[in-house]
Amino acid sequence: MKNETAQKQLVGWISFFWISLSSLVAQAEESPQTRLSLDDNRPIKLQELAFGEVLYDYYQQNYFAALTRLDVAETRQEVGHHRVHLQLMRGVMYLSYGMLNSAEQIFEQILTDESRSDIINQVRFYLGKTQYMHGNLEQSLNYFSMVNIELPTNLEQEKRLIMAQIAFEMGQIEKAVELLKTVDPETQAGQYATFNLAVFLLRQDQVDGAIELFDRLYPNRQSSDVERSLYDRANLALGYYFLEKKQIEPAQQHLLNVRLDSLYSHRALLALGWTYYESGQEDKAVAHWLELDRRDPREPAVQEAKMALAFAYYRNGAKKEALEAFVNAAASFGEQLNLIAQAKVEMDQEIFQKWLDERGIFGDKVFAKWASGDVPVAGKAIEYYFQEVVASNEFNQFFQRFQETSHLMSVLQRWQRQLPVYQQMLSNHELRYQTLKPKVAERQQQLIQGEHLEQFQALKRQAEQRLQSDDLWVLADEEELELRADLQRVKNSLEKLKQAGFDMEDQEEQWRRIYGALLWKLGVDYGPRRYQLEKGVADAGAAIDELTTRNISLSEAEQKAASRFANYDQRIIGLQQRIEQMLQQIELQKLRSQEQMRQVLEKKLKKREQELDFLLAQTELSIAKIQDEAVNRLLENTQ
């Protein structure tokens, strides 16, 4: 029993050892739904944990994390039921990253493999969207026209918006208008469609239709900042339209609806001043422009207000006030030109680079801080132009790419730092394996090929032979065998005394009774004892067989383990080289995105510089004109 216990402990220890090695290697590696949609608000029944993890990151718009988890899930074969859904998700994320060719390949493959109509139609939608982003309008419309069932709400609305935009670009104005009318006005996409349609009607002088559409954008308490800003833009557009048509009262009505703290309040105040000026209420016009003149002088509307204020003074004969206003405007414009020049210098002094580095890591909400006014670089001339530039779609596209590449670079650098740790772990386990291997083999050899197996076979044969002779004493225990030996000695003594002439009849009778009682006891216990013996022999044989099987398994595991370490060593080296190559490529892409953002900012600065140069030239000409008039009056008075 002690040997059997020792064998079990050894086998358990060996098993634990191999499990530990297997866990090291594992650490070094890393029914279809009836309605499939990534943009459907209805719950999705999850049948695989990995799919749920990918889906969570996808809906959080953490596309890099989602793609990484998706690759791991596919490599480990953790997904099967949601395979098509995951491929569709991968294509959509590639689309969002601008990887149009990769996305198109995935969609076409799904279209080839899939037979369910709802999936096919969604893939056709994404292919149409991909072709539109490629600029292939005809092919995009072709895919959209092949969608023969209504898509989930969000996709259907987006499809109509894209088709309307294509119609606009192809000059099919009436068709575009009809498509925009079919977009649900309650959705955000529908609100933008309503705004675009209203602007188009306004350009066609269909004022009543435009006003009706703009009124649909009226915000309520639950409206978001985007919805409120859209309503401000609508009122500003109507105000400028009526001002251009010299319809002062409706222009004022709409301009007054623009919120004072909105992004469009500067332009609204400027236009409102012109409505009062056109209606002969110069005092109110001057009051509005003076209010606007107190605001940030870097605002184009404020700069125009300075000019409007000076011209208003001049046209009303207040030449002194006009000259003073022109001089102040010229000084302000000159100051702004100096600030732009300083902003250009600051860009070259790596302030722009510092600003990017502080915001370079991609987070859950990329522009969350910007919404709370975290754009300025304190005390720098360039800060204001950041505010204008980052609000543009062009800059955001480049900045998003910059953040994504920065995040990818940080992830790869972290992996690069971890590779030496894995190399050290692998070396430690190899050393431990080489140290323990001979000890395990030696003990294994002693257990399997030693005398234990021979002893078992000899005892088994002996037991079988005695059991075949039905010898009761085969199953006697040590006490019973000792008692038998004592009885045999007593019998020998009785026989000697009897031969010597003594009467031993009574003693012989007592001996027979005792011996008979012992045989009777052996006969009673024979059946259970024989069963226990046969069972013990069978169990011991099974234990020997199991130990032999485990020995074979350990030998096979040893052969596999000896080769697995070398492969991982090469794999770590290969990964190190691959990471270095990817870091070089990502660095180039990051620098390219950074340069593109710089160009957008430089273009903005150049445009503002040209505008200020024009305004400054106008003020200088006006100042010169007023001075000439003053000189002429002086000469006339002298004559």
C-alpha positions as a printed Julia matrix, in Angstrom:
639×3 Matrix{Float64}:
   0.0     0.0     0.0
   2.88    2.37    0.76
   4.36    1.68   -2.67
   1.02    2.3    -4.33
   0.63    5.61   -2.46
   4.12    6.66   -3.47
   3.33    5.79   -7.09
   0.17    7.9    -7.05
   2.01   10.86   -5.51
   4.77   10.62   -8.11
   2.3    10.4   -10.99
   0.42   13.41   -9.61
   3.64   15.4    -9.28
   4.68   14.53  -12.84
   1.22   15.54  -14.14
   1.46   18.88  -12.34
   4.88   19.46  -13.86
   3.64   18.91  -17.42
   0.53   21.01  -16.82
   2.8    23.85  -15.69
   4.8    23.56  -18.9
   1.61   23.56  -20.96
   0.35   26.69  -19.22
   3.6    28.45  -20.06
   3.12   27.69  -23.75
  -0.47   28.87  -23.57
   0.67   32.17  -22.08
   3.3    32.63  -24.74
   0.64   32.16  -27.52
  -2.02   33.99  -27.27
 -27.33   29.05  -35.63
 -27.35   32.2   -37.55
 -29.52   35.07  -36.43
 -32.63   35.76  -38.35
 -31.9    39.49  -38.55
 -28.26   40.52  -38.61
 -27.39   44.17  -38.11
 -24.64   46.15  -36.44
 -26.79   49.26  -36.24
 -30.02   47.74  -35.01
 -31.2    48.85  -31.57
 -32.79   45.49  -30.81
 -30.93   43.16  -28.42
 -28.55   40.63  -29.94
 -28.61   37.15  -28.42
 -25.05   36.26  -27.55
 -24.03   32.63  -27.81
 -20.26   33.13  -27.52
 -18.39   35.16  -24.91
 -15.72   36.35  -27.34
 -18.38   37.83  -29.62
 -19.82   39.79  -26.68
 -16.4    41.22  -25.83
 -15.81   42.33  -29.42
 -19.31   43.79  -29.63
 -18.78   45.82  -26.45
 -15.65   47.52  -27.79
 -17.33   48.02  -31.16
 -20.29   49.91  -29.69
 -17.87   51.96  -27.55
 -16.16   52.87  -30.86
 -12.89   51.41  -29.55
 -12.29   49.88  -32.96
  -8.64   49.05  -32.39
  -9.45   47.04  -29.25
 -12.37   45.38  -31.05
 -10.21   44.36  -34.02
  -7.5    43.01  -31.71
  -9.98   40.92  -29.72
 -11.58   39.73  -32.97
  -8.22   38.5   -34.29
  -7.51   36.68  -31.02
 -10.96   35.06  -31.04
 -10.52   33.81  -34.6
  -6.99   32.52  -33.93
  -8.17   30.61  -30.86
 -11.32   29.44  -32.67
 -13.55   30.98  -29.99
 -16.28   31.96  -32.45
 -18.4    29.85  -34.74
 -22.04   30.81  -34.47
 -21.35   34.55  -34.91
 -18.67   34.15  -37.58
 -20.53   36.04  -40.32
 -21.52   38.78  -37.9
 -17.89   39.26  -36.88
 -16.72   39.43  -40.5
 -19.36   42.04  -41.23
 -18.21   43.96  -38.16
 -14.59   43.77  -39.33
 -15.56   45.21  -42.71
 -17.46   48.1   -41.11
 -14.49   48.94  -38.86
 -12.12   48.83  -41.84
 -14.54   51.19  -43.56
 -14.4    53.61  -40.62
 -10.58   53.53  -40.77
 -10.65   54.39  -44.46
  -9.31   50.95  -45.47
 -11.7    50.83  -48.39
 -10.05   48.04  -50.39
  -9.81   45.7   -47.38
 -13.41   46.42  -46.44
 -14.58   45.79  -50.0
 -12.81   42.41  -50.11
 -14.54   41.3   -46.9
 -17.97   42.42  -48.1
 -17.55   40.69  -51.46
 -16.45   37.47  -49.74
 -19.52   37.53  -47.48
 -21.68   38.2   -50.53
 -20.18   35.11  -52.2
 -20.51   32.79  -49.2
 -23.82   33.93  -47.7
 -27.32   32.93  -48.79
 -29.57   34.75  -46.31
 -31.3    37.71  -47.95
 -31.08   40.06  -44.96
 -27.3    39.66  -44.74
 -26.86   39.93  -48.51
 -28.79   43.2   -48.58
 -26.76   44.68  -45.74
 -23.53   43.72  -47.48
 -24.82   45.37  -50.66
 -25.42   48.52  -48.62
 -21.86   48.51  -47.27
 -20.47   47.85  -50.74
 -22.48   50.79  -52.02
 -21.12   52.97  -49.23
 -17.58   51.78  -49.98
 -17.93   52.62  -53.68
 -19.31   56.05  -52.76
 -16.26   56.71  -50.58
 -14.1    55.56  -53.52
 -15.88   58.15  -55.66
 -17.52   55.53  -57.9
 -21.02   57.0   -57.94
 -22.5    54.73  -60.63
 -21.28   51.54  -58.93
 -22.51   52.83  -55.59
 -26.0    53.42  -56.98
 -25.89   49.99  -58.59
 -25.3    48.28  -55.24
 -27.96   50.4   -53.52
 -30.48   49.53  -56.23
 -29.84   45.81  -55.59
 -31.07   46.15  -51.99
 -34.5    44.56  -52.32
 -35.68   44.63  -48.69
 -35.86   47.48  -46.2
 -32.72   47.66  -44.11
 -32.58   48.29  -40.35
 -33.61   51.86  -39.6
 -30.16   53.44  -39.24
 -28.81   51.81  -42.37
 -31.92   52.66  -44.37
 -31.67   56.33  -43.37
 -27.97   56.44  -44.22
 -28.6    54.79  -47.58
 -31.16   57.45  -48.53
 -28.81   60.25  -47.45
 -25.96   58.86  -49.55
 -28.24   58.38  -52.54
 -29.46   61.96  -52.15
 -25.87   63.22  -52.05
 -25.05   61.2   -55.16
 -28.07   62.67  -56.92
 -26.89   66.19  -55.98
 -23.4    65.47  -57.32
 -24.85   64.07  -60.55
 -27.06   67.13  -61.01
 -30.33   65.26  -60.38
 -31.73   67.92  -58.06
 -35.38   66.86  -58.03
 -34.47   63.25  -57.28
 -32.19   64.39  -54.45
 -35.01   66.45  -52.96
 -37.4    63.51  -53.1
 -34.86   61.25  -51.4
 -34.22   63.77  -48.62
 -37.95   63.97  -47.97
 -38.0    60.22  -47.23
 -35.45   60.49  -44.41
 -37.03   60.3   -40.94
 -36.85   63.86  -39.51
 -36.76   62.55  -35.93
 -33.3    61.03  -36.34
 -30.1    63.09  -36.29
 -29.41   62.09  -39.87
 -32.95   63.22  -40.69
 -32.33   66.59  -39.06
 -29.26   67.15  -41.21
 -31.24   66.06  -44.25
 -33.99   68.52  -43.29
 -31.45   71.32  -42.95
 -29.78   70.54  -46.29
 -33.11   70.32  -48.04
 -34.23   73.63  -46.54
 -31.0    75.34  -47.65
 -31.51   73.98  -51.15
 -35.09   75.28  -51.25
 -33.87   78.63  -49.97
 -31.37   78.85  -52.83
 -34.25   78.14  -55.2
 -36.23   81.01  -53.59
 -38.82   78.53  -52.26
 -38.97   80.4   -48.96
 -42.19   78.95  -47.56
 -40.98   75.39  -48.02
 -37.61   76.23  -46.49
 -39.19   77.9   -43.45
 -41.5    74.94  -42.94
 -38.52   72.59  -42.91
 -36.42   74.85  -40.69
 -39.27   75.02  -38.17
 -39.03   71.25  -37.77
 -35.62   71.8   -36.22
 -37.05   73.84  -33.34
 -35.32   72.53  -30.19
 -36.93   71.41  -26.95
 -35.61   70.77  -23.45
 -34.3    67.37  -24.46
 -32.46   68.66  -27.53
 -28.7    68.19  -27.69
 -26.15   70.94  -28.31
 -25.82   69.72  -31.88
 -29.57   70.06  -32.45
 -29.62   73.54  -30.92
 -26.66   74.62  -33.06
 -28.44   73.31  -36.14
 -31.44   75.48  -35.3
 -29.11   78.49  -34.87
 -27.65   77.81  -38.31
 -31.15   77.61  -39.76
 -32.11   81.0   -38.35
 -28.82   82.51  -39.47
 -29.37   81.22  -43.02
 -32.89   82.66  -43.11
 -31.69   85.95  -41.64
 -29.01   86.39  -44.31
 -31.46   85.36  -47.03
 -34.05   87.98  -46.06
 -31.31   90.58  -45.54
 -30.06   89.96  -49.07
 -33.66   90.35  -50.32
 -34.01   93.61  -48.34
 -36.83   92.07  -46.28
 -35.75   93.6   -43.0
 -38.49   92.53  -40.59
 -38.36   88.74  -41.26
 -34.56   88.96  -41.31
 -34.53   90.52  -37.84
 -37.06   87.99  -36.58
 -34.85   85.04  -37.51
 -31.56   86.62  -36.46
 -32.96   87.35  -33.01
 -33.66   83.62  -32.6
 -29.93   82.85  -32.65
 -28.65   82.2   -29.12
 -26.18   84.77  -27.78
 -23.83   82.05  -26.52
 -23.89   79.99  -29.7
 -21.09   79.64  -32.23
 -23.08   81.75  -34.69
 -23.91   84.71  -32.42
 -21.08   86.88  -33.86
 -22.38   86.58  -37.41
 -25.96   87.04  -36.2
 -25.07   90.31  -34.41
 -23.23   91.55  -37.5
 -26.19   90.81  -39.78
 -28.66   92.21  -37.25
 -26.72   95.48  -37.28
 -27.02   95.61  -41.06
 -30.8    95.07  -40.86
 -31.12   98.11  -38.61
 -28.79  100.12  -40.83
 -30.8    99.23  -43.96
 -34.01  100.26  -42.2
 -32.58  103.67  -41.31
 -32.04  102.89  -37.62
 -28.34  103.77  -37.61
 -28.24  104.18  -33.83
 -29.36  100.57  -33.27
 -26.97   99.35  -35.93
 -24.07  101.15  -34.25
 -25.16   99.76  -30.86
 -25.04   96.17  -32.15
 -21.68   96.69  -33.83
 -20.26   98.32  -30.72
 -21.38   95.27  -28.73
 -19.72   93.04  -31.28
 -16.59   95.25  -31.21
 -16.1    94.31  -27.53
 -15.75   90.64  -28.4
 -12.7    88.66  -29.45
 -10.91   90.7   -32.15
  -9.73   87.49  -33.83
 -13.3    86.68  -34.9
 -13.94   87.52  -38.59
 -17.39   88.89  -37.73
 -15.84   91.21  -35.11
 -13.31   92.44  -37.66
 -16.09   93.12  -40.18
 -18.03   94.93  -37.45
 -15.08   97.27  -36.9
 -15.16   98.16  -40.59
 -18.95   98.49  -40.63
 -18.84  100.77  -37.59
 -16.23  103.04  -39.18
 -18.15  103.24  -42.49
 -21.38  103.99  -40.6
 -19.72  106.95  -38.9
 -18.3   108.13  -42.2
 -21.58  107.91  -44.12
 -23.37  109.85  -41.41
 -20.82  112.65  -41.53
 -19.02  111.84  -38.28
 -15.61  112.08  -39.92
 -13.7   112.37  -36.67
 -15.34  109.27  -35.17
 -14.92  107.48  -38.49
 -11.21  108.3   -38.61
 -10.78  107.13  -35.04
 -12.68  103.9   -35.81
 -10.58  103.25  -38.93
  -7.36  103.87  -37.02
  -8.45  101.52  -34.23
  -9.48   98.92  -36.8
  -6.14   99.22  -38.6
  -4.29   98.82  -35.31
  -6.39   95.76  -34.46
  -5.83   94.22  -37.89
  -2.1    94.86  -37.63
  -2.07   93.24  -34.22
  -3.9    90.21  -35.59
  -1.42   89.93  -38.45
   1.39   89.97  -35.89
  -0.4    87.24  -33.94
  -0.68   85.11  -37.07
   3.03   85.62  -37.71
   3.7    84.63  -34.1
   1.45   81.58  -34.52
   3.54   80.46  -37.49
   6.7    80.83  -35.4
   5.13   78.86  -32.56
   4.32   76.03  -34.95
   7.99   75.85  -35.86
   8.94   75.9   -32.15
   7.32   72.48  -31.62
   4.34   73.93  -29.73
   2.09   72.26  -32.26
   3.99   68.99  -31.71
   3.55   69.32  -27.93
  -0.15   69.94  -28.36
  -0.44   66.8   -30.48
   1.59   64.67  -28.08
  -0.68   65.6   -25.18
  -3.68   64.42  -27.17
  -2.1    61.68  -29.21
  -3.35   58.58  -27.4
  -6.66   57.31  -28.62
  -9.23   57.1   -25.8
 -12.84   56.13  -25.32
 -13.99   59.66  -26.19
 -11.47   61.35  -28.43
 -12.88   64.86  -28.39
 -14.42   64.88  -24.9
 -11.96   67.47  -23.58
 -12.37   69.7   -26.6
 -16.07   70.06  -25.87
 -15.22   71.51  -22.44
 -12.76   74.05  -23.84
  -9.48   72.16  -23.57
  -8.28   73.36  -26.95
  -6.14   76.41  -25.99
  -2.42   76.18  -25.38
  -2.27   78.7   -22.54
  -0.8    82.07  -23.44
   0.05   81.21  -27.05
  -1.05   83.09  -30.14
  -1.84   79.89  -31.96
  -4.53   78.76  -29.5
  -7.43   80.57  -31.18
  -6.75   79.08  -34.59
  -6.75   75.62  -33.06
 -10.33   76.26  -32.01
 -11.33   77.02  -35.57
  -9.34   74.25  -37.2
 -10.3    71.38  -34.89
 -13.95   72.06  -35.63
 -13.4    71.26  -39.3
 -14.04   67.81  -40.71
 -10.8    67.84  -42.69
  -8.66   68.35  -39.59
 -10.65   65.79  -37.6
 -10.02   63.12  -40.21
  -6.27   63.64  -40.01
  -6.32   63.98  -36.23
  -8.25   60.74  -35.81
  -5.68   58.96  -37.96
  -2.91   60.54  -35.9
  -4.49   59.36  -32.65
  -5.07   55.86  -33.95
  -1.49   55.48  -35.16
  -0.21   56.92  -31.86
  -2.27   54.42  -29.92
  -1.12   51.56  -32.12
   2.47   52.65  -31.65
   2.09   52.71  -27.86
   0.58   49.22  -27.91
   3.38   47.84  -30.07
   6.01   49.5   -27.89
   4.44   47.91  -24.82
   4.5    44.53  -26.53
   8.1    45.15  -27.52
   9.02   45.76  -23.88
   7.28   42.54  -22.87
   9.1    40.29  -25.34
  12.35   40.11  -23.31
  10.25   39.12  -20.31
   8.74   36.24  -22.29
  12.23   35.29  -23.46
  13.42   35.15  -19.86
  10.36   33.17  -18.79
  10.99   30.71  -21.58
  14.64   30.34  -20.6
  13.7    29.76  -16.96
  11.21   27.06  -17.88
  13.71   25.41  -20.21
  16.27   25.34  -17.41
  13.75   23.95  -14.97
  12.67   21.36  -17.5
  16.24   20.23  -18.1
  16.83   20.05  -14.33
  13.74   18.02  -13.5
  13.74   15.79  -16.56
  16.46   13.32  -15.37
  14.95   13.12  -11.88
  11.52   12.31  -13.24
  12.97    9.79  -15.7
  15.01    8.06  -12.98
  12.05    7.7   -10.63
   9.85    6.61  -13.49
  12.36    3.91  -14.45
  12.49    2.63  -10.88
   8.74    2.31  -10.65
   8.03    0.71  -13.98
  11.08   -1.39  -14.79
  12.18   -2.35  -11.23
  11.29   -5.39   -9.12
   7.75   -4.24   -8.34
   6.32   -5.69  -11.54
   8.18   -9.01  -11.08
   7.09   -9.31   -7.45
   3.52   -8.67   -8.45
   3.63  -11.33  -11.16
   5.2   -13.92   -8.77
   2.67  -13.24   -6.02
  -0.17  -13.38   -8.51
   0.94  -16.82   -9.82
   1.39  -18.14   -6.28
  -2.05  -16.96   -5.23
  -3.68  -18.45   -8.32
  -2.0   -21.86   -7.73
  -3.05  -22.04   -4.09
  -6.58  -20.89   -4.83
  -6.89  -23.66   -7.41
  -6.06  -26.27   -4.68
  -8.79  -24.9    -2.37
  -6.23  -24.71    0.45
  -7.94  -22.88    3.34
  -4.62  -21.86    4.84
  -3.78  -19.73    1.79
  -6.11  -17.03    3.11
  -5.11  -17.35    6.8
  -3.8   -14.23    8.48
  -0.6   -14.0    10.51
  -2.28  -14.78   13.85
  -4.04  -17.81   12.43
  -0.83  -19.12   10.88
   0.97  -18.68   14.2
  -1.83  -20.55   15.98
  -1.57  -23.35   13.41
   2.16  -23.63   14.05
   1.56  -23.8    17.8
  -1.05  -26.54   17.32
   1.38  -28.47   15.13
   4.06  -28.35   17.85
   1.49  -29.49   20.44
   0.51  -32.38   18.19
   4.14  -33.45   17.82
   4.59  -33.37   21.6
   1.43  -35.45   22.14
   2.67  -38.08   19.7
   6.02  -38.32   21.49
   4.33  -38.71   24.9
   1.96  -41.32   23.51
   4.9   -43.33   22.15
   6.48  -43.14   25.6
   3.49  -44.97   27.07
   1.43  -42.12   28.36
  -2.34  -42.0    27.9
  -2.98  -38.86   25.79
  -6.49  -39.62   24.54
  -8.15  -36.68   26.32
  -5.46  -34.26   25.22
  -5.73  -35.45   21.63
  -9.5   -34.91   21.75
  -8.99  -31.34   23.0
  -6.45  -30.73   20.26
  -8.87  -31.98   17.57
 -11.59  -29.68   18.91
  -9.31  -26.63   18.88
  -7.95  -27.47   15.42
 -11.5   -28.09   14.14
 -12.65  -24.74   15.51
  -9.78  -23.04   13.69
 -10.65  -24.82   10.43
 -14.3   -23.93   10.89
 -13.38  -20.25   11.31
 -11.21  -20.4     8.2
 -14.05  -22.01    6.27
 -16.51  -19.32    7.34
 -14.13  -16.48    6.31
 -12.83  -18.17    3.17
 -15.38  -16.72    0.74
 -15.0   -13.03    1.72
 -11.23  -13.39    2.03
 -10.92  -14.98   -1.39
 -13.02  -12.18   -2.89
 -10.81   -9.54   -1.25
  -7.67  -11.31   -2.46
  -8.89  -11.6    -6.05
 -10.08   -7.98   -5.98
  -6.74   -6.83   -4.59
  -4.86   -8.71   -7.29
  -7.11   -7.2    -9.97
  -6.75   -3.68   -8.54
  -3.0    -4.03   -8.33
  -2.92   -5.2   -11.94
  -5.07   -2.24  -13.0
  -2.77    0.13  -11.1
   0.25   -1.37  -12.84
  -1.48   -1.01  -16.24
  -2.46    2.6   -15.49
   1.06    3.41  -14.41
   2.36    1.86  -17.62
  -0.12    3.95  -19.66
   0.91    7.1   -17.85
   4.51    6.25  -18.47
   3.79    6.07  -22.19
   1.91    9.39  -22.04
   4.77   11.03  -20.18
   7.22    9.73  -22.76
   5.12   11.19  -25.58
   4.74   14.48  -23.7
   8.48   14.58  -23.19
   9.07   14.26  -26.93
   6.63   17.11  -27.67
   7.92   19.4   -24.94
  11.52   19.05  -26.05
  10.67   20.6   -29.45
   8.13   23.24  -28.37
  10.61   25.45  -26.54
  12.87   25.94  -29.55
   9.93   27.01  -31.74
   8.83   29.67  -29.28
  12.32   31.05  -29.05
  12.32   31.59  -32.82
   8.82   32.97  -32.68
   9.81   35.63  -30.14
  12.7    36.68  -32.38
  10.35   36.86  -35.38
   7.82   38.94  -33.46
  10.54   41.33  -32.36
  11.58   41.9   -35.97
   7.98   42.26  -37.11
   7.2    44.82  -34.41
  10.25   46.87  -35.38
   9.14   46.9   -39.02
   5.58   47.87  -38.09
   6.82   50.65  -35.81
   8.76   52.15  -38.71
   5.71   52.03  -40.98
   3.42   53.47  -38.3
   5.89   56.25  -37.54
   5.8    57.27  -41.22
   1.99   57.26  -41.21
   1.94   59.25  -37.98
   4.31   61.87  -39.39
   2.23   62.03  -42.57
  -0.97   62.67  -40.57
   0.84   65.25  -38.48
   2.08   67.06  -41.57
  -1.42   67.01  -43.07
  -2.82   68.59  -39.9
  -0.08   71.2   -40.03
  -0.98   71.99  -43.63
  -4.64   72.46  -42.68
  -3.62   74.86  -39.93
  -1.19   76.7   -42.2
  -3.88   77.0   -44.86
  -6.22   78.46  -42.26
  -3.6    80.95  -41.11
  -2.84   81.93  -44.69
  -6.52   82.49  -45.44
  -6.98   84.66  -42.35
  -3.81   86.54  -43.2
  -5.15   87.32  -46.69
  -8.48   88.47  -45.24
  -6.73   90.72  -42.73
  -4.43   92.12  -45.42
  -7.51   93.06  -47.45
  -9.23   94.65  -44.44
  -6.07   96.5   -43.48
  -5.71   97.81  -47.03
  -9.33   99.01  -46.93
  -8.81  100.79  -43.62
  -5.6   102.43  -44.83
  -7.34  103.61  -47.99
 -10.24  104.94  -45.94
  -7.88  106.71  -43.56
  -6.04  108.22  -46.52
  -9.35  109.3   -48.07
 -10.5   110.99  -44.87
  -7.12  112.69  -44.51
  -7.25  113.88  -48.14
 -10.74  115.26  -47.59
  -9.53  117.07  -44.48
  -6.57  118.53  -46.38
  -8.83  119.64  -49.22
 -11.22  121.33  -46.8
  -8.29  123.06  -45.13
  -7.02  124.32  -48.48
 -10.49  125.51  -49.46
 -10.86  127.38  -46.19
  -7.41  128.93  -46.63
  -8.24  130.13  -50.13
